[in-house]
Amino acid sequence: MKKTGYFLKVMWAYWYFFVFVMVFLLLFPFFLILLSNKKWYPAANNLRRVWAWLIFLFTGIIYCIRRESKLKKNQAYIFCPNHTSYLDIPLFAMCYQGHFRFMAKLELSNIPLFNIFFRTVDISVNRGSITESYKALRLAAESIDNGDSLVIFPEGKVAHHPPKLEKFKAGPFRLAIEKQVPVVPVTFLDNWNMLFVDKKIWGRPGIARAIVHQPITTTGLTLDDIDMLQKKVHDIIENALKQNGSK
């Protein structure tokens, strides 16, 4: 019985990635058009929400998002979610209705077809090069000046032992303080237990819960406050995981 259950979980995980890719290929011509002009990037984000919605629809995932406050449409934010699964990116697309740009590791920009996002709307970071990392941060700062929000996973990678958090990197918090924009912690409660990819791969349908926490203001903070801000965001996410039965 256990072997049958595990087999079904493995098959579901492969079905998820099949749907992920097939829906993307179906929408790719439209992404190609919308990402050809910066003015259309917000529309491309809307299409990403359609992509995510279709993935969830055909894989039996119900998303449930709790927002602790209403975010301002004309305000740039830096969103800091915990990173536990390949479900995180499509689920975030459903969390925020404004325009945003993902910042992620360079390796994602090398994936054929999917790299269209990192050649246009999203920002790749080459952590192995100080020069390239600086260029990415400068581009991120310019994006904030233009009113764009950023999504930066402060762990920098999918956690090895989810839902336990990895050590947070200082980059998102330094950027938030330098640009004096609010930081919004985001907690994904169930993704780690719904789609797991490591040496083994398995998953299941169900309810994917997310909490978009209240923004943390950075007005008046200085670079001396990076550690304090980093710890505050870490504690908010960790407490949410504990309070909602995810740890």
Summary of the structure (lengths in Angstrom):
residues: 247
radius of gyration: 17.8
end to end distance: 26.9
largest distance: 58.8
contacts: 747
relative contact order: 0.17
helix: 49%
strand: 18%
